[in-house]
Amino acid sequence: MVQDLVIAIVAAASVGTLYLAAAAKVVKQYERGVVLRLGRLRDDVRGPGFTMVIPGIERLRKVNMQIVTMPVPAQDGITRDNVTVRVDAVIYFKVVDAASAVIQVEDYRFAVSQMAQTSLRSIIGKSDLDDLLSNREKLNQGLELMIDSPAVGWGVQIDRVEIKDVSLPETMKRSMARQAEADRERRARVINADAELQASKKLAEAAGEMSAQPAALQLRLLQTVVAVAAEKNSTLVLPFPVELLRFLERAQQPAQQQQPAPGQQQLAPGQQQQTPRQQQPAPPPQSAAAKPQRQTQPQRHAQAPRPAPPQRPAQAQRPAQPRSPQPSAAAPAPMPAPPPPAPAPMPAPPPPAAVPARPSRPKPLAKH
């Protein structure tokens, strides 16, 4: 009898232990428990801690109340200014109503992800490329508002939405780079021109001040030389005034005029120096073998047929004389040259040779 009682007590204890193990539930601090009794939602939502449910009758579903970080897959779209872009984003949300998150939507995570992708495509189509690149705060607010509107009925609150990256085609990147480079070059040229204008004004003022005191320009030159000479790895080029060189040239010209040339005797005061033309010897007489003057083309045609020229008389042999270059116009006829004149400081030119009479042409006989 006692043995049966002990067995019954042990069996009851075992059943009680199993019941407690099946009915006892622990809800964590960041979770909430939704109880469904026979498939019907209970009004009370179990808070964190230890709780009990009826096994087989009640079912407890735990809902995480922490903020969830969900990346939105990259979406391809065409902006309002017809530029193809690829945009991805990230969304932060949390559950504020555990019962609605369980009852109103099957899987609130999947629903929020799909809603975020659809809203992102809509934002891309409504925005310009410049807004996607520079005005992201406004786009983030609009995207958050579009996702949060349907998520409120699901017991989900959208905490924040951020556009992570905007991918552009390579051709668009190169075009934007060229545009930015041209803009920077334009601004650099404007700044450089403004600097040149200000520098020219200051230099004009400095030149006006230095023109009043010429020594100031020389002092400025010496300061520049000192500044350049401080670096030992540079070559110093010292500018020399051109006016000083001209002064030295003018000073050397009178000294060269007073000094006699080498090999020339110094003349007495009042004696004139003979020119090179006066010191040249007289040209020798013209050779008798000079060629007769050439006749013009009409005369040669008129004199054909031409009789035999008269024989030249024999000339006596003379000592060889140096031949001077013949003038361009030769003597008209060969004549024996006169004897060489006596040496004199200025010999008279030889008399012109007489031109021999041209033989008359024989008249043709008339035929009877």
WOCORNOR-V436193 format. One record per residue. N is the residue number from 1. PHI is phi as a letter, one per 20 degrees, with the letter a starting at -180 (none if undefined). Layout:
# WOCORNOR-V436193
n:N phi:PHI
n:N phi:PHI
This chain:
# WOCORNOR-V436193
n:1 phi:none
n:2 phi:f
n:3 phi:f
n:4 phi:f
n:5 phi:f
n:6 phi:f
n:7 phi:f
n:8 phi:f
n:9 phi:f
n:10 phi:f
n:11 phi:f
n:12 phi:f
n:13 phi:f
n:14 phi:f
n:15 phi:f
n:16 phi:f
n:17 phi:f
n:18 phi:f
n:19 phi:f
n:20 phi:f
n:21 phi:f
n:22 phi:e
n:23 phi:e
n:24 phi:f
n:25 phi:c
n:26 phi:c
n:27 phi:d
n:28 phi:f
n:29 phi:f
n:30 phi:e
n:31 phi:c
n:32 phi:c
n:33 phi:d
n:34 phi:d
n:35 phi:d
n:36 phi:d
n:37 phi:d
n:38 phi:l
n:39 phi:n
n:40 phi:d
n:41 phi:f
n:42 phi:e
n:43 phi:f
n:44 phi:e
n:45 phi:d
n:46 phi:f
n:47 phi:e
n:48 phi:f
n:49 phi:p
n:50 phi:e
n:51 phi:b
n:52 phi:c
n:53 phi:c
n:54 phi:e
n:55 phi:f
n:56 phi:n
n:57 phi:d
n:58 phi:d
n:59 phi:c
n:60 phi:d
n:61 phi:d
n:62 phi:e
n:63 phi:c
n:64 phi:f
n:65 phi:d
n:66 phi:f
n:67 phi:f
n:68 phi:d
n:69 phi:d
n:70 phi:c
n:71 phi:f
n:72 phi:e
n:73 phi:g
n:74 phi:f
n:75 phi:d
n:76 phi:e
n:77 phi:b
n:78 phi:d
n:79 phi:f
n:80 phi:f
n:81 phi:e
n:82 phi:m
n:83 phi:c
n:84 phi:e
n:85 phi:c
n:86 phi:c
n:87 phi:c
n:88 phi:c
n:89 phi:b
n:90 phi:c
n:91 phi:c
n:92 phi:d
n:93 phi:b
n:94 phi:b
n:95 phi:e
n:96 phi:d
n:97 phi:c
n:98 phi:f
n:99 phi:f
n:100 phi:f
n:101 phi:f
n:102 phi:e
n:103 phi:e
n:104 phi:f
n:105 phi:c
n:106 phi:f
n:107 phi:c
n:108 phi:f
n:109 phi:f
n:110 phi:f
n:111 phi:f
n:112 phi:f
n:113 phi:f
n:114 phi:f
n:115 phi:f
n:116 phi:f
n:117 phi:f
n:118 phi:f
n:119 phi:f
n:120 phi:f
n:121 phi:f
n:122 phi:f
n:123 phi:f
n:124 phi:f
n:125 phi:f
n:126 phi:e
n:127 phi:d
n:128 phi:e
n:129 phi:f
n:130 phi:f
n:131 phi:f
n:132 phi:f
n:133 phi:e
n:134 phi:d
n:135 phi:d
n:136 phi:f
n:137 phi:f
n:138 phi:f
n:139 phi:f
n:140 phi:f
n:141 phi:f
n:142 phi:f
n:143 phi:f
n:144 phi:f
n:145 phi:f
n:146 phi:f
n:147 phi:e
n:148 phi:f
n:149 phi:f
n:150 phi:f
n:151 phi:f
n:152 phi:f
n:153 phi:f
n:154 phi:e
n:155 phi:m
n:156 phi:d
n:157 phi:d
n:158 phi:e
n:159 phi:e
n:160 phi:a
n:161 phi:c
n:162 phi:c
n:163 phi:e
n:164 phi:e
n:165 phi:b
n:166 phi:c
n:167 phi:e
n:168 phi:d
n:169 phi:f
n:170 phi:f
n:171 phi:f
n:172 phi:f
n:173 phi:f
n:174 phi:f
n:175 phi:f
n:176 phi:f
n:177 phi:f
n:178 phi:f
n:179 phi:f
n:180 phi:f
n:181 phi:f
n:182 phi:f
n:183 phi:f
n:184 phi:f
n:185 phi:f
n:186 phi:f
n:187 phi:f
n:188 phi:f
n:189 phi:f
n:190 phi:f
n:191 phi:f
n:192 phi:f
n:193 phi:f
n:194 phi:f
n:195 phi:f
n:196 phi:f
n:197 phi:f
n:198 phi:f
n:199 phi:f
n:200 phi:f
n:201 phi:f
n:202 phi:f
n:203 phi:f
n:204 phi:f
n:205 phi:f
n:206 phi:f
n:207 phi:f
n:208 phi:f
n:209 phi:f
n:210 phi:f
n:211 phi:f
n:212 phi:f
n:213 phi:c
n:214 phi:f
n:215 phi:f
n:216 phi:f
n:217 phi:f
n:218 phi:f
n:219 phi:f
n:220 phi:f
n:221 phi:f
n:222 phi:f
n:223 phi:f
n:224 phi:f
n:225 phi:f
n:226 phi:f
n:227 phi:f
n:228 phi:f
n:229 phi:f
n:230 phi:f
n:231 phi:e
n:232 phi:e
n:233 phi:e
n:234 phi:c
n:235 phi:e
n:236 phi:e
n:237 phi:d
n:238 phi:e
n:239 phi:f
n:240 phi:d
n:241 phi:f
n:242 phi:f
n:243 phi:f
n:244 phi:f
n:245 phi:f
n:246 phi:f
n:247 phi:f
n:248 phi:f
n:249 phi:f
n:250 phi:f
n:251 phi:f
n:252 phi:e
n:253 phi:f
n:254 phi:f
n:255 phi:f
n:256 phi:f
n:257 phi:f
n:258 phi:f
n:259 phi:e
n:260 phi:f
n:261 phi:f
n:262 phi:f
n:263 phi:n
n:264 phi:d
n:265 phi:f
n:266 phi:f
n:267 phi:e
n:268 phi:f
n:269 phi:f
n:270 phi:o
n:271 phi:e
n:272 phi:e
n:273 phi:e
n:274 phi:f
n:275 phi:f
n:276 phi:f
n:277 phi:f
n:278 phi:f
n:279 phi:e
n:280 phi:f
n:281 phi:f
n:282 phi:f
n:283 phi:f
n:284 phi:f
n:285 phi:f
n:286 phi:f
n:287 phi:f
n:288 phi:f
n:289 phi:e
n:290 phi:f
n:291 phi:f
n:292 phi:f
n:293 phi:f
n:294 phi:f
n:295 phi:e
n:296 phi:f
n:297 phi:f
n:298 phi:f
n:299 phi:f
n:300 phi:f
n:301 phi:f
n:302 phi:f
n:303 phi:e
n:304 phi:f
n:305 phi:f
n:306 phi:d
n:307 phi:f
n:308 phi:f
n:309 phi:f
n:310 phi:f
n:311 phi:f
n:312 phi:e
n:313 phi:f
n:314 phi:f
n:315 phi:d
n:316 phi:f
n:317 phi:f
n:318 phi:c
n:319 phi:f
n:320 phi:f
n:321 phi:d
n:322 phi:f
n:323 phi:e
n:324 phi:e
n:325 phi:f
n:326 phi:f
n:327 phi:f
n:328 phi:f
n:329 phi:d
n:330 phi:e
n:331 phi:f
n:332 phi:f
n:333 phi:b
n:334 phi:f
n:335 phi:c
n:336 phi:f
n:337 phi:f
n:338 phi:f
n:339 phi:f
n:340 phi:f
n:341 phi:f
n:342 phi:f
n:343 phi:f
n:344 phi:b
n:345 phi:g
n:346 phi:c
n:347 phi:f
n:348 phi:f
n:349 phi:f
n:350 phi:f
n:351 phi:f
n:352 phi:f
n:353 phi:f
n:354 phi:f
n:355 phi:e
n:356 phi:f
n:357 phi:f
n:358 phi:f
n:359 phi:f
n:360 phi:f
n:361 phi:e
n:362 phi:f
n:363 phi:f
n:364 phi:f
n:365 phi:f
n:366 phi:f
n:367 phi:e
n:368 phi:e
